[in-house]
Amino acid sequence: MNDIKVSDVMTNLVVTFKRGDSIQDAARRLLENRISGGPVVESGRLVGVISEADLVAAYSPPAPARRRSPPVDPLMFLVRGSFPRHLHHTTLGDVMTSDVITISPHASLWEAATLIDRHGVRRLPVIDEDGYVVGIVARADLVRSMARGDDEIKSSVRKSVEVLGKENFAALEVSVSKGSVTISGIADRKSTRDLAGRITSQVPGVLEVSNELDWQWDDSGVKPVRNARDPHDVSHDPWAVGSLVKEASR
């Protein structure tokens, strides 16, 4: 699971807001999209986040002592245009949270889970190295990734491993029990076997991998081959096809 990246589970289609958006419009968009918050951006870069709690705090004054009011939905009042007289903040720039906990799309799933638990937030904006919002990862995304059924994991593992080429395996078998995966059979070479194990470990929902694949040819000792026409051109195993197999044989 440590190999699963935030980019594998995050939501790419993100509802964003702007500083100048009115509180009323923001409330309407939250309700229409059935979400409880979202990032505030300027030219695609994150400048803050807005949540239902922020809007409710802007709307609701401190409750007077010994006074009871019937339960209401402040967002519905905002959508209908019923602004209380005490409301001085009218745009998201006035009420948004500027100090935002973010995460990189290259971070692991466990890093995201740790941040969400440590800071008590529901979601993390996913930010690239230039500060642009590229997605959102929520607690629900983490739960879905960790709670995949064994049959679903088995199907995903087989499809992922077979990307290396079905012809490179003899009697490939995949078994899964509570997230623990065992792959067995015969691979054409040791590098294929090792790469199959690495790919399996990156499938969402996989907690542990037991690589019982055997191999027909041990290519771990393959040395670079020099091109007779170009002594500076050093290649790896001339049988290897594709960057994945070449990488595994290094």
N, C-alpha and C positions, 0 to 999 in steps of 0.2 A: 504493500500500500504506500510505502514511502516513495515509490517511483511514480505514483499517480500525481499529475500536475493539476493546478487550479484550472488551467486552460482546458483540461479534459472534462470538467464538470460544471464550469461556470455557465451562466446565461449570457449569450452574446447580444441578444436584442434587449437593449436597456432603455427604459423610459427616463429621459433626462429633463432637467429644469434649468432655468436661467435666473440670475440674480433679480432681474426686473420683473419676473412673473408675479402676478398678484396672488395673495393668499387664497382668494376665492378660486382662481383658475387652477392653482395647484391642488386644492381640495377636490375639485371636480375631476382632475386627471387621476388622482389617486383612487377615487371611487370608481371611475370608468375602467381603469386597468386592474382593479382589485389588488392593489399593492399598498403597503404601509409606509413606503418611503422611496427615495431615489436620489441620485447624485445631482448636484448643481454644477453646471459647467460653463466655461467661457471659451469659445472657439475650440471646443472639444476637450479642454483641459479641466481637471477637477478643481473646484474652488470651495466646495462644501457639500453637505448632504441635508436633505429635508425629510422629516418624518411626520407621521400623524401627531406624535407627541409634541413636536415643535409648533405645529399649527394649533393644537389644543391649548398649549401654554400661552400662545399669543392671544387666543380667543378668551380664555377663562380667567377671570380675576380671582384672587383669593376668596374662598367661601366665607361669608360673614359667620360669626360665631352663633350657634344655636339657631341656624336657619337651614331649613331643608328645602331642596328643590327637586322636582321630578327629574328622572334621568333623561338626558337628551344626547343627541349625537352632534357635537360641535361642527363636524365637517359638513353635515347636512345643512346646518344654519348658514355656514359660509357659502355653500353652493347656491343656496336660495337667495343670497344677498342680504341676509339679516345680520348686519354688522353691529356689535354692541358699541355703545358710545365710548367705552374706555379703550377701544382698540386703536392704538396709535401706529402700530406697525402694519404696513399694507403690502410689502413686497417680501419675497423670500430672502433677499439680501439682509433684511432686518432680523429675521428669525432663524435662519439656517445655522447649522453647526459647522464651523469652519475647521475645527481641529478633528480631522477625520483619520480613522484607522484604515489603512489600505493594504493591498497585497499585490505581488507581482504574478502575472500569469504563469511564470516559470516556478513559482513556489510549490511545495508539496501540499497534498491534501491535509496532512497532519499539521503543517504550519498554519493553514487556514483555520482548522479546528481549534488549535491552541489560541489563536488571536481572538476568535469568536467567543471562546469560553472565558479567557482572561479578561476581556473588556466588556463582556456581557452585551454584545451587539447581536443583531439578527442577521446582518449581511455585511459583506466587505466589498467596496468598489475595487475592481481589478484595474490596475494602472500600469501602463508600459513605461519604459525607461525615459520617455519624453513627457510623462505626466498626463497622457491621454487616457480617457476611460475606454477600456476595451471589453468590459463585461462586469457582471455582478455575481458573486458567489454567496449563497445564503445557506443557513443551517439546513434547510430542506434539501439542498443539493448534496451536502455532505452525507445526510442520512440516506438518501437514495443510492449514493455510490457505495455506502457501507452495507446496505441492506438488500443487495441484489440476490435473487434466488440462485441456488446451485445450478439449475438447468440453464438459466440465462447466462451465468458465468461460463459454464461448459461450452455453450454455443459460441460465445465471444472469444474464448481461448482458442478453440479449433479454427475459427475464421482468421484470427490474428496469426497463428502459427502457420497456417496454410498459405499465407502471403509469401512465405519463403519458397513455395512451390510444392504442390502435392507430390510431384514425382521425386522429391528429395527425401521422402519418408516412406517406410514400409510398415504397414499396420499401425499407424499413429492412433494411440488411445489417450483419451482425456477423461479423468474421473475427478469429481468435486464433492467434498463433504464439508459443509459449513464454512465455505470460503477457502478451504485448503485444497490445492490442486495438485494432482499427480499426472505427469505426462510420460508416456512410455511408447515403446516401439523401436524402430531403427532409423537413424538419420544417415544420410550419405557420407557425412564427415563430421568430425568433432566440432568444428566451428559452427556448423548448422545446428548441432545439438545445443551448444552453449547459447547461441543467439535465440533459439526457441525458448529456452528458459528465461532469458532476459525479457523477451516479448511477453511471455505469460505473466511475469511479475508486474507488468505495467497495465494489465487489464483491470478496469475498475471492479472492485469487489473481491479481488484476490488477496487473501491474507497471508498465504504461505504457499511456496512452490516446492514440490519434490520432483526433480528432474531425473527420471529413470530411463531416459532415452539412451540407447546404445548407438554406436556409429560404425560405419564400414571402413572409414579411412581416417587416421589421425593426422590432420594437417597442421597441428600446432607447431611443428618444427620446420615448416616451410620457410625457406630463406628467400630474400629478394632475388629476382632474376634480372640481370642487366641486358639491355637491348644491344645487340652486337653493332647495330648501326649508330646507336646513340648511347655512349657509355654513361651519360648523365641521366638517362631515363631508367629509373629503377621501379620495377613493378612487383607486385606480390603474386601469389598463386595464379598462373595463367588460366586455370580452369574456373576461377572465381568469377561470377557474373553479378554485377550490381554492387552498389556502395555498401549495403548491409553486410554481405558476405565478406567483402574485402576488409571491412572494419573489424569483423570478428576474428579474422585470421592474422591480425597485426600482433 
